[in-house]
């Protein structure tokens, strides 16, 4: 039985709903279904969309999954995995752009939105440094280390050296907790204080260390830990 005409009509109705009213009236599986249909045009993609959401739990975790993790779900190949990762890339680029060319400290929420999208659902720890100029505007966002499910070791000397290379006046330290709980560990606190001490002698300020988890974030400065 050929379901192509039925699928085509359904997709056209989805398209018209989106163009007329935006995405707020859609279920997550419907948004994903339409995206998958662009990569797999001759297939009813609703069952695959529902399988993916069941596997990953929610749309945010799905979009953050690696291509290898996505392709473990039956029916999803390279083309559909690439479509999902393109959506993630566009989303992160947009959020990052909002955080650029403005003072980080006055645009703090824009930076948090970007960091949460980039890190909250990563399966392993990643340590990033936001390098700022003397006007507290972001000049570079760099991954300093990709780690394991519970560690991403960094060295204070490397961060300070990179800041000097970039001409940075200040940094914001960031890493994620794959467990979902953003509360800092004793090692997190000790490492942060070591970086502060290493930078102090060279005039490098550490504005904050933000820890991202799926349940939210913690600012070590707001908690009085630095």
C-alpha positions in Angstrom: 0.0 0.0 0.0 1.4 3.4 -1.0 0.9 6.0 1.9 2.8 8.8 0.0 -0.3 10.9 -0.9 -1.6 10.6 2.7 1.8 11.5 4.2 2.1 14.4 1.7 -1.2 15.9 2.7 -0.4 15.5 6.4 2.9 17.3 6.0 1.3 20.1 4.0 -1.2 20.6 6.9 1.7 20.7 9.3 3.5 23.3 7.2 0.5 25.5 6.9 -0.1 25.4 10.6 3.5 26.4 11.3 3.5 29.2 8.8 0.2 30.5 10.1 0.7 30.3 13.8 4.3 29.4 14.7 5.5 26.4 16.6 3.7 27.0 20.0 0.7 24.9 19.0 2.7 21.8 18.1 3.6 18.8 20.2 7.3 18.0 20.3 6.8 14.9 18.2 5.0 16.9 15.5 8.0 19.4 15.2 10.4 16.5 15.0 8.2 14.6 12.6 8.3 17.4 10.1 12.0 17.9 10.5 12.6 14.2 9.8 10.3 14.3 6.8 12.7 16.8 5.2 15.5 14.2 5.4 13.2 11.1 4.8 10.6 12.4 2.3 9.0 9.1 1.3 8.3 7.8 4.7 5.8 8.4 7.5 8.1 9.8 10.1 5.6 10.1 13.0 6.5 6.7 14.4 10.2 7.5 14.2 9.7 10.8 15.9 7.9 9.2 18.8 10.5 6.5 19.1 13.3 9.1 19.3 11.5 11.1 22.0 10.8 7.9 24.0 14.5 6.9 23.7 16.0 10.3 24.7 13.2 11.6 27.1 12.7 15.1 25.6 13.5 17.2 22.6 16.4 19.0 24.3 18.2 15.8 25.1 17.5 14.4 21.7 19.0 17.4 19.9 22.1 17.3 22.1 22.7 13.6 21.4 25.7 12.6 19.3 25.1 11.3 15.8 26.2 7.8 16.9 23.6 7.9 19.7 20.9 9.0 17.3 21.7 6.3 14.8 21.3 3.6 17.3 17.5 4.2 17.0 16.1 1.9 14.3 15.2 3.8 11.2 17.4 6.8 11.6 20.3 7.1 9.2 23.0 9.7 8.4 20.7 12.1 6.6 18.2 12.4 9.5 20.9 12.5 12.1 22.6 15.4 10.2 19.3 17.3 10.0 18.9 17.1 13.8 22.5 18.2 14.3 22.0 21.1 11.9 19.1 22.3 14.1 21.3 22.2 17.1 24.1 24.1 15.3 21.6 26.8 14.2 20.1 27.1 17.7 23.6 27.4 19.4 24.8 29.9 16.8 21.7 32.1 17.4 22.1 31.9 21.2 25.8 32.6 21.0 25.2 35.6 18.8 22.9 37.1 21.4 25.7 36.8 23.9 28.3 38.4 21.7 29.1 42.1 21.2 27.6 43.1 24.6 28.8 43.2 28.1 28.5 39.7 29.5 27.7 40.9 33.0 24.8 43.0 31.8 23.7 40.3 29.4 24.1 37.5 31.8 20.8 35.7 31.0 21.7 35.5 27.3 25.0 33.9 28.2 23.3 31.4 30.5 20.7 30.5 27.8 23.6 29.7 25.4 25.6 27.7 27.9 22.5 25.7 29.0 21.7 24.8 25.4 25.3 23.8 24.8 26.0 21.9 27.9 23.0 20.8 29.9 22.4 17.5 28.2 26.0 16.5 27.3 26.7 12.9 28.4 30.3 13.8 29.5 31.9 16.7 31.2 33.2 19.6 29.2 35.2 22.6 30.6 34.8 25.9 28.8 36.3 29.3 29.3 34.6 32.5 28.2 37.4 35.0 27.6 36.5 38.7 28.0 38.2 42.0 27.1 38.6 45.0 29.4 35.0 46.0 28.6 33.7 42.6 29.7 32.7 41.7 26.1 33.3 38.1 25.0 36.2 37.7 22.7 36.4 33.9 22.7 34.5 30.9 23.9 36.8 27.9 24.0 36.6 24.3 25.1 39.6 23.7 27.3 38.9 20.0 27.9 36.4 17.3 27.1 36.3 14.7 29.8 34.5 11.6 31.1 31.1 11.2 32.7 32.4 12.7 35.9 35.6 14.7 35.2 37.2 17.2 32.8 40.5 18.1 34.4 42.0 21.5 33.6 45.2 23.2 34.6 45.3 26.8 35.9 48.5 27.6 34.0 46.9 26.7 30.7 43.9 28.9 31.2 46.0 31.9 32.3 48.4 31.4 29.4 45.6 31.2 26.9 44.1 34.4 28.4 47.4 36.2 28.0 47.7 35.0 24.4 44.2 36.4 23.6 44.8 39.6 25.5 41.9 38.8 27.8 41.3 40.8 31.0 38.8 38.5 32.6 37.3 35.0 32.3 34.1 33.2 33.1 34.7 29.5 33.8 32.0 27.0 32.9 31.5 23.3 33.0 28.7 20.8 33.1 27.6 18.0 35.4 26.2 15.1 33.4 24.5 13.8 36.6 22.1 16.8 36.2 22.9 18.2 39.6 24.8 21.5 39.2 26.0 21.8 42.8 29.8 22.3 42.9 32.0 19.6 44.3 34.9 20.2 46.6 37.3 19.6 43.7 35.3 22.2 41.7 35.8 24.8 44.4 39.5 24.0 44.9 40.2 24.2 41.2 38.4 27.5 40.8 40.4 29.0 43.7 43.6 27.8 42.1 42.7 29.5 38.8 41.8 32.7 40.6 45.2 32.7 42.4 47.1 31.9 39.2 45.4 34.8 37.4 45.7 37.3 40.3 49.4 37.9 39.8 48.9 38.7 36.1 45.9 40.9 36.5 43.4 38.3 35.1 40.0 38.4 36.9 37.7 35.4 37.3 34.2 36.8 37.3 32.5 33.5 38.0 32.5 29.8 37.6 29.1 28.6 36.4 28.1 24.9 36.6 25.4 23.7 34.2 23.1 20.7 34.9 19.9 19.5 33.3 18.1 20.8 36.4 19.5 24.3 36.2 22.8 26.1 37.0 24.8 27.3 39.9 27.0 30.4 40.1 29.8 29.9 42.5 30.1 33.7 43.0 26.4 34.0 43.8 26.8 31.2 46.4 29.7 33.0 48.0 32.2 30.3 47.1 34.7 32.7 45.3 
